[in-house]
Amino acid sequence: MSHYLQTIEEVYTAAAVRPAAELCCTHSPVWRLPGLHVPEIMLQMNYGCGSTVDPRDLKEDDTILYVGVGGGLEALQFAYFTRRPGSVIAIDPVHEMRQRAHENFANAARLNSWFQPGFVTLLDGSALDLPMPNASVTVVAQNCLYNVFTSDDLQRSLAEVVRVLKPGGLFSTSDPVTPTPLPAALANDAVLRARCISGCQTFEGYLAALTDAGFGRVEVRGRFPYRYLSPHEYAALETGVMLESVEVAVYKVPDGADGPAIFSGRAAVYTGEEATFDDGFGHLLQRGLPVSVSDAAAVRLARLPDIVVTGPTYHARDGGCC
């Protein structure tokens, strides 16, 4: 095991033994769902930077693989929708974290009459070598874990996600990103990387890593401030850097007509004289009606007369037509 991976395990072992509120902590509200009662300890161990759970994505027959179980919060939320034994598989390489999650699920069962601990299967496993057969799950999720990896290990972990997902499957992911590459002195600091501070990629690099792995459709669901890095705190910085957290839904589907389809909340509107407009790529736009389009399609359509293209909102939800 490399030095930085060893450091990551040590940081999360300590966080399992004693909850660390400053570790990758999100202030995003937890889903308030009918009959879902979250144990307080799960909230204290919410080592994420956003949310990977969206009711609109999930079906009761899903089989969900959660990578890096942490305190079990999101695995519990996923189980809320599936409610059957083994429907959620949660892996973690840290024994102490799996043990704490096991205790937290037992606590959740006392608070929620619908929940059984057997709904979640806890496995010893690493993101770099997922302990699952090929094409065996419909959903994979991870929250604030993949940013700790070096570029080679990130490629390997994403290849593993592609391997275990069924065709058409969803990868729900949330990580911090940086507006500018961070200095090597920060990026090479194993402790800061483990604490989800210095391993961030740029937003563009993050999306490129996903499409390069073979995901044909990417929806940017959210983008918001995560943490400010000040030169007063980190001497390697010349100026302050505002890290952001992104929430992204990624699908194991073929590329679209314009290549990998990245949806960032842009829309195209046909404004011409005719009732409809055929964009030449198999999509029909009705006059005056905004249509969600990928970033690549937005660039292509913006060159055409009678087409108005809006900027990104970073709240894409429906995948769009093109």
Order of alpha helices (4+ residues) and beta strands (2+ residues): alpha-alpha-beta-alpha-beta-alpha-beta-beta-alpha-beta-alpha-alpha-beta-alpha-beta-beta-beta-beta-beta-beta-beta-alpha-beta
